[in-house]
Amino acid sequence: MSNASIDIGSRNAAMFNLPSVADWYLGETTTGAEQRLLVASREDFSGRRVLDLGVGTGRTTGYILPYAADYLGIDLAPEMLARARRAFPAANLVEMDMRDLGRLPEASRDYALGSYGALDVFDEPERQAVILSIRRLLAPGGVFVFSAHNRDSRHAGGRPSLPLSANPVRLLRDARQFAIGSVNFRRMAPFEKREADYAMLRDVAHQWRGVFYYVSPAAQTRQLAGLGFAAVTVIGEDGRDVAPGEPTREDGLLHYRCVRV
């Protein structure tokens, strides 16, 4: 099978629908960048019509729902949504593929959020199509915030490793995880590719089951400009502004805040 015929988005979606993966997300907290965007910059979505993309188990819902004029969270994984609905029964949470955003009315949202690399489950053509769909949904001046795997990170393109431990129980547990990860790492090798402006890389998340989109901040900023977004701010994992050309080796995910023009 050629890379062109691989629907990596559907493969990644199946991984996120595993009950064990959904349970893992229940314990995840927000990063420094997310605290800045969801707490310090609350005016972006307060009183606005919000679209929360890849809402998962509702990790960001509690930050936005009390302030939004209208809140819609979408996710393709029923296992994720089941947990989100238990936590936030009043929220409008819908099972939907991001590739189907064309079903929603044009200019019907003022703020769109794609946290935790939600858009990175797709290869380049589908990811760009999703971003264009988000632009269509946003009213002029609407804010789009999302995170993306950083191609300039020292962790990009890594491989499974076995940490050494003097604790035999921990060593046995880590050896088991290493064995599972190594099998998945080899299995996903045909799905990797590296292009000038982006790469699809195997990733440590969930025992190396997925292949995700990685992009440098410079390339992502150029892409957003070409897709109809302006005023792009790049934000590091700790919540700092990232200046053009600033090293980002320690940032696994970078956040982007931009405005629909």
C-alpha positions in Angstrom: 0.0 0.0 0.0 1.4 3.4 -0.9 1.5 6.3 1.5 -0.9 8.2 -0.7 -3.6 5.5 -0.1 -3.3 5.5 3.7 -6.0 7.2 5.7 -3.9 8.0 8.7 -6.6 10.2 10.2 -8.9 7.2 10.6 -6.1 5.0 12.0 -5.3 7.6 14.6 -9.0 8.0 15.4 -9.3 4.3 16.2 -6.4 4.6 18.6 -8.1 7.4 20.5 -11.3 5.4 20.8 -9.5 2.7 22.9 -11.0 2.8 26.5 -7.5 2.7 28.0 -6.5 5.8 26.0 -9.7 7.6 26.9 -9.1 6.8 30.6 -5.6 8.1 30.3 -6.8 11.5 29.2 -9.1 11.8 32.2 -5.9 12.4 34.3 -4.4 15.0 32.0 -4.0 18.6 33.2 -3.5 21.8 31.3 -0.1 23.1 30.3 1.3 26.6 31.0 0.4 27.6 27.4 -3.2 26.4 27.9 -3.5 28.3 31.2 -2.5 31.4 29.5 -4.9 30.9 26.6 -7.9 29.6 28.7 -7.5 31.7 31.8 -5.4 34.8 31.2 -6.9 35.3 27.7 -10.5 34.4 28.6 -11.7 37.5 26.8 -11.1 35.6 23.5 -14.1 33.3 24.1 -16.2 35.0 26.8 -19.6 35.7 25.5 -18.7 34.2 22.1 -19.8 31.2 20.1 -17.2 28.5 20.7 -16.2 25.4 18.8 -14.0 23.0 20.8 -12.3 20.6 18.3 -11.3 17.1 19.4 -12.8 17.8 22.8 -11.9 14.3 24.1 -12.8 13.7 27.7 -13.6 17.4 28.2 -10.2 18.5 29.4 -10.8 22.1 28.2 -14.6 22.2 28.5 -14.7 23.3 32.1 -12.5 26.3 31.3 -14.8 27.5 28.4 -18.3 26.3 29.1 -19.2 28.7 31.9 -18.1 31.8 29.9 -19.2 31.0 26.3 -22.4 32.3 24.8 -22.7 29.0 22.9 -20.5 26.0 23.3 -20.1 23.1 20.8 -17.6 20.3 21.5 -16.9 17.7 18.8 -14.9 14.5 18.8 -14.9 11.3 16.7 -14.3 8.9 19.6 -17.4 7.7 21.4 -15.3 6.5 24.3 -13.9 10.0 24.8 -17.3 11.6 24.5 -18.9 9.2 27.0 -16.5 10.4 29.6 -16.9 14.1 28.7 -20.7 13.8 28.8 -20.6 12.3 32.3 -18.4 15.2 33.5 -20.3 17.9 31.7 -23.9 16.9 31.1 -25.0 20.4 30.2 -22.5 20.8 27.4 -23.4 20.3 23.8 -21.0 17.5 22.8 -21.4 15.9 19.4 -19.8 12.9 17.7 -18.3 14.4 14.5 -15.2 14.0 12.3 -13.3 17.3 11.8 -13.3 16.4 8.2 -17.1 17.0 8.2 -17.1 20.5 9.5 -18.7 21.6 6.3 -22.0 20.4 7.8 -21.9 23.4 10.2 -23.2 26.9 9.1 -20.8 29.4 7.7 -19.6 32.2 10.0 -21.4 30.5 12.9 -18.5 30.6 15.4 -16.4 33.3 16.9 -13.7 31.1 18.6 -12.3 27.7 17.7 -9.9 25.7 19.8 -7.9 22.6 18.8 -5.9 21.6 21.9 -3.4 18.8 22.4 -2.4 18.5 18.8 -6.0 17.7 17.7 -5.4 18.7 14.1 -2.2 16.6 13.9 -4.0 13.3 13.5 -4.3 14.2 9.8 -1.8 14.2 6.9 -1.0 17.5 5.1 -3.9 17.7 2.6 -6.6 16.8 5.1 -5.1 19.0 7.8 -5.1 22.0 5.5 -8.7 21.2 4.4 -9.7 21.2 8.1 -8.1 24.5 8.8 -9.9 26.0 5.8 -13.2 24.6 7.1 -12.5 26.2 10.5 -11.8 29.6 8.7 -15.2 29.2 6.9 -17.0 28.6 10.3 -15.4 31.6 11.9 -16.9 35.1 11.6 -14.4 37.7 10.3 -12.1 38.6 13.2 -12.8 35.2 14.8 -10.0 33.7 16.9 -8.4 30.3 16.1 -6.2 28.7 18.8 -4.6 25.3 18.4 -1.4 23.4 19.2 0.8 21.4 16.9 3.7 19.0 17.3 6.9 20.9 17.0 9.3 19.5 14.3 12.2 21.5 15.9 11.8 19.7 19.2 14.6 17.4 20.3 12.0 14.7 20.8 10.7 14.8 17.2 11.6 11.6 15.3 12.5 9.7 18.5 12.3 6.0 19.1 11.4 3.6 22.0 14.0 3.4 24.8 14.2 1.3 27.9 15.0 3.3 31.1 17.2 1.5 33.5 16.1 1.1 37.1 17.4 -0.6 40.2 13.8 -1.4 41.2 12.9 -4.8 39.7 9.2 -4.1 39.6 9.6 -0.9 37.8 12.2 -2.4 35.4 9.8 -5.3 34.6 7.0 -2.8 33.9 9.2 -0.6 31.8 10.5 -3.6 29.9 7.0 -4.6 29.0 6.1 -1.1 27.8 9.3 -1.0 25.8 8.5 -4.4 24.1 5.0 -3.2 23.2 6.2 0.2 22.0 8.9 -1.4 19.9 6.4 -3.7 18.1 4.1 -0.7 17.4 7.1 1.4 16.4 8.1 -1.1 13.7 4.5 -1.6 12.6 3.9 2.1 12.0 7.2 2.7 10.0 5.5 2.6 6.6 3.3 5.6 7.6 6.2 8.0 8.3 7.3 10.6 5.8 9.4 13.8 5.8 8.7 16.7 3.5 10.3 20.2 3.3 7.6 21.9 5.4 6.3 19.1 7.6 6.7 15.5 8.6 4.5 12.6 9.6 6.4 11.0 12.5 5.9 8.1 14.9 5.2 9.4 18.4 5.7 8.1 21.9 2.1 8.7 22.8 0.1 5.6 23.6 2.9 3.1 23.2 3.9 4.4 19.7 0.5 3.6 18.2 0.1 6.8 16.2 1.8 8.8 13.5 1.3 12.6 13.8 1.9 15.8 11.9 5.0 17.7 12.9 5.7 21.3 11.7 8.2 24.0 12.6 6.9 27.3 13.9 8.2 29.1 10.8 6.4 26.7 8.4 3.2 26.7 10.4 3.1 30.5 10.5 3.6 30.6 6.7 0.9 28.1 6.2 -1.6 30.0 8.3 -1.0 33.2 6.4 -1.7 31.3 3.1 -4.9 29.9 4.5 -6.4 33.2 5.5 -5.2 33.8 9.1 -3.3 36.8 10.4 -1.8 38.1 13.7 -0.2 34.7 14.4 1.3 34.4 17.9 3.4 31.4 18.7 3.4 30.3 22.3 5.8 27.8 24.0 4.7 25.1 26.4 5.5 27.3 29.4 3.2 30.1 28.1 5.9 32.4 26.8 5.8 34.2 23.4 8.1 32.5 20.9 9.9 35.1 18.8 10.7 34.3 15.1 13.9 32.2 15.0 13.9 31.5 18.8 15.1 27.9 19.6 12.2 25.6 20.6 14.1 22.3 21.2 12.4 21.9 24.6 8.9 22.5 23.3 7.1 19.3 22.2 3.9 21.1 21.4 3.6 24.8 20.3 0.4 26.8 20.5 -0.8 29.2 17.8 -3.3 32.0 18.2 -4.4 33.7 15.0 -7.3 35.7 13.6 -9.5 35.0 10.7 -9.2 37.6 8.0 
